[in-house]
Amino acid sequence: MLTVFIAEDDSSMRHVLKRTLEQIPGTKVLGEAGDGVTALKMIEKLRPRVVFIDIDLPEKNGVDLAREICDIDPQILLIFATAYDDYTHEAFEVYAFDYLVKPFKLDRVKKTLERINQMDLQRASAANYFHPPVAGEITPPRLVLRQNEKLLFLDTQEVILITRENRKTILHTTKQKLETTETLNDIERRLTGNSFFRSHRGYIVNLSLIKEIYPWGKKGYQITFSGTKETALLTNEKFKELEKRLLYPETN
C-alpha cells in the first residue's frame, strides 16, 4: 500500500487531489493539512511514503516544509503540486521526486505513483552496480562522537551509514544503532579524506560497505549495504562525483 499525505492550503484542491488519489488502486491517503506547520506535525507522526506539497502554504511555505521533512526522514518522497511553474529549481534542490503544475490530469498523477511502485519493486531485483573498496585511501581507526555528556570512540570501519531521523543524527554500525545531537556537517568534517561520502544532504555513507547502487526516481539513486537492511539516497550530482572517484581515481 502506497501511503500519501496532502499539504495544500486550498480545501477544494485538497478534495480534488484526495479523490484523484483514491481512484488509484493500492494508494491510501493518510491525512491532509492546509498549512505547513500542521502538515509537518502530522507527517512526523504518520510517516507517509509520499507527500504532495503546494509551494504557497501559509505559516511555512512548501520548500521550507520539504527541507524539514527531509530532516525528519529523507526516505519520504516529495511531489510538488502547485499552480506555479517557476519554483522547479527550488523544488529539486530539496530532491523532489516530481513537480506537477495545476491543473494536472489523473493520468499524470497515476504515472508518477506507478514510477514509485516500480522503484520499490526494483529494490528486490536490482543487479549489483559497484563493489568498492576505495583505492588509495586510509581510514583512521576511530571516530569521536559526542553523546549527551560523554564521548564515544567508534571504529570507523564498523560505521555503515549516518543519517538524519526525527531531527537527530543516527549512526548505523555493524554492531549497533547510535544517536547523537551532532549534525551531519559536524561529523562529515571529521571524516574528510576518509572512505566516507556525503551522498545526499541527509546521508553520509561508508563506501567500503556499499553493496548496490541503482536508479531511484528521476533525481537519484538508492544505496544498499552489507550488514544492514538500511538504505541511503544518492543524488544524480553526487552519483557523477562518486563514479569519478571510484572508477577514475587518477583524475581526482
C-alpha positions in Angstrom: 0.0 0.0 0.0 1.4 3.4 -1.1 0.7 5.9 1.7 0.2 9.6 0.9 -0.2 12.9 2.7 -1.5 16.1 1.1 -0.2 19.6 2.1 -2.4 22.1 0.3 -4.0 25.3 1.5 -6.9 25.3 -0.9 -9.6 23.0 0.6 -11.3 22.4 -2.8 -7.9 21.4 -4.4 -7.2 19.1 -1.4 -10.6 17.4 -2.0 -9.9 17.0 -5.8 -6.4 15.6 -5.2 -7.7 13.3 -2.5 -10.4 11.9 -4.7 -7.9 11.6 -7.6 -5.5 9.6 -5.4 -8.3 7.4 -4.0 -9.1 6.3 -7.6 -5.6 4.8 -7.9 -5.5 1.2 -6.7 -3.1 0.5 -3.9 -3.0 4.1 -2.7 -4.1 5.4 0.7 -4.3 9.0 1.8 -3.2 9.1 5.5 -4.0 12.7 6.1 -4.1 16.3 4.9 -3.3 19.8 6.1 -3.9 23.3 5.0 -0.7 24.9 6.3 2.9 24.0 6.6 3.2 23.9 10.4 0.2 21.5 10.8 1.4 19.4 7.9 4.9 18.9 9.4 3.5 17.8 12.8 1.2 15.3 11.1 3.8 14.0 8.7 6.3 13.4 11.5 3.6 11.3 13.2 2.1 9.5 10.2 5.3 8.9 8.2 3.7 8.6 4.7 5.7 7.2 1.8 4.7 10.2 -0.4 3.9 13.8 0.3 2.1 16.1 -2.2 3.2 19.7 -1.3 1.8 23.0 -2.6 4.5 25.8 -2.8 2.3 28.6 -1.4 1.4 27.2 2.0 0.7 29.6 4.9 2.8 29.6 8.1 5.6 27.5 6.5 6.0 27.5 2.7 6.3 24.3 0.7 10.0 24.5 0.1 10.8 25.0 3.8 8.4 22.2 4.7 10.1 19.9 2.2 13.5 20.7 3.8 12.2 19.9 7.3 10.5 16.6 6.1 13.9 15.6 4.7 15.5 16.3 8.1 12.9 14.0 9.7 13.0 11.2 7.2 15.0 11.5 3.9 13.2 8.4 2.5 9.8 10.3 2.2 9.2 11.1 -1.4 8.2 14.7 -2.1 5.9 15.7 -5.0 5.3 19.4 -5.5 1.7 20.0 -6.8 1.3 23.7 -7.4 0.0 26.4 -9.7 3.5 27.9 -10.0 5.9 26.6 -12.6 8.8 28.9 -11.7 9.8 27.0 -8.5 11.2 23.9 -10.2 14.8 24.7 -9.3 14.0 25.2 -5.6 11.9 22.0 -5.6 14.6 19.8 -7.0 17.2 21.4 -4.6 15.3 19.6 -1.9 15.3 16.4 -4.0 11.7 16.5 -5.1 10.6 13.3 -6.8 8.3 15.1 -9.2 6.8 18.5 -9.9 3.2 18.8 -11.1 1.7 22.0 -12.3 -2.0 22.6 -11.7 -4.4 21.8 -13.2 -2.9 18.3 -13.6 -4.6 15.2 -15.0 -5.4 11.9 -13.3 -3.1 10.1 -15.8 -0.2 12.3 -14.8 -0.6 11.5 -11.1 -1.0 7.8 -11.9 2.2 7.7 -13.9 4.1 9.4 -11.0 2.8 6.9 -8.5 3.4 4.0 -10.9 7.1 5.0 -11.1 7.3 5.0 -7.3 5.8 1.5 -7.1 8.2 0.3 -9.9 11.1 1.6 -7.9 10.0 -0.3 -4.9 10.0 -3.5 -7.0 13.5 -2.7 -8.3 14.9 -2.8 -4.8 14.4 -6.6 -4.7 15.8 -7.3 -8.2 18.4 -4.7 -9.0 21.8 -6.0 -10.1 25.0 -5.0 -8.4 26.4 -1.8 -9.6 29.6 -1.1 -7.5 31.7 -3.2 -5.2 34.3 -0.8 -3.7 36.7 -0.7 -1.6 38.2 2.7 -2.5 41.9 2.5 -3.5 44.5 4.8 -2.0 42.5 6.0 1.0 43.4 5.4 4.6 40.7 5.3 7.2 41.7 6.3 10.8 40.7 3.7 13.4 38.4 5.9 15.4 35.6 8.4 15.1 35.0 10.5 18.2 31.3 11.1 18.7 29.6 13.3 21.4 26.7 11.6 23.0 25.0 13.6 25.9 27.7 14.1 28.5 30.2 11.6 27.1 32.4 10.9 24.2 32.2 7.7 22.2 35.2 6.3 20.3 34.0 4.3 17.3 35.9 2.1 14.8 35.2 3.8 11.5 35.3 0.5 9.7 32.2 -0.5 11.6 30.2 2.6 10.6 27.9 1.7 7.7 25.9 5.0 7.2 25.0 8.1 9.1 21.6 9.8 8.5 19.1 12.2 10.0 16.0 10.9 11.7 13.5 12.7 13.9 15.8 15.7 13.9 18.6 13.7 15.4 21.7 12.1 13.7 21.7 8.3 13.6 24.8 6.2 13.1 24.1 2.6 11.8 27.1 0.4 12.6 27.8 -3.3 12.2 27.1 -3.7 15.9 24.5 -1.2 17.0 22.5 1.9 16.2 23.7 5.1 17.9 22.1 8.5 18.3 23.6 12.0 18.7 22.5 15.6 18.6 25.6 16.5 16.5 24.9 17.5 12.9 25.9 15.6 9.8 28.1 18.5 8.9 30.0 18.3 12.2 30.6 14.6 11.7 31.4 15.0 8.0 34.3 17.4 8.8 35.9 14.7 11.0 35.6 12.2 8.2 37.0 14.3 5.4 39.6 12.4 3.4 38.4 9.0 4.5 36.4 6.3 2.8 33.1 8.2 3.7 31.0 10.1 1.2 28.2 12.6 1.5 25.7 11.0 -0.9 22.8 13.3 0.0 22.1 16.2 2.3 20.6 13.6 4.7 23.2 10.8 4.4 26.9 10.0 4.8 27.9 6.5 3.6 30.8 4.2 4.1 32.0 3.4 0.6 33.7 0.2 1.6 30.4 -1.3 2.8 28.2 -0.4 -0.2 26.5 -3.5 -1.8 24.4 -2.0 -4.6 23.6 1.3 -6.2 20.6 1.5 -8.6 18.3 4.2 -10.1 15.7 5.6 -7.7 13.4 8.1 -9.5 14.3 10.9 -11.8 16.7 12.7 -9.5 18.8 10.0 -7.8 19.8 6.5 -6.8 19.3 4.1 -3.9 22.2 2.6 -2.0 22.1 -0.8 -0.2 24.8 -2.0 2.2 26.4 -5.2 3.5 25.4 -5.8 7.1 22.2 -3.9 7.3 18.7 -3.5 5.8 19.0 0.3 5.9 19.3 2.2 2.7 20.6 5.6 1.7 19.8 8.1 -1.1 22.3 9.3 -3.7 21.6 12.4 -5.9 22.4 12.5 -9.6 25.1 15.1 -9.0 26.7 13.0 -6.2 26.4 9.9 -8.4 28.6 11.5 -11.0 31.1 12.7 -8.4 31.2 9.2 -6.8 31.5 7.5 -10.2 34.5 9.6 -11.0 36.1 9.0 -7.6 35.7 5.2 -7.7 36.2 4.4 -11.4 38.7 7.1 -12.4 40.7 7.9 -9.2 43.7 9.1 -11.2 41.8 12.1 -12.4 40.8 13.3 -8.9 
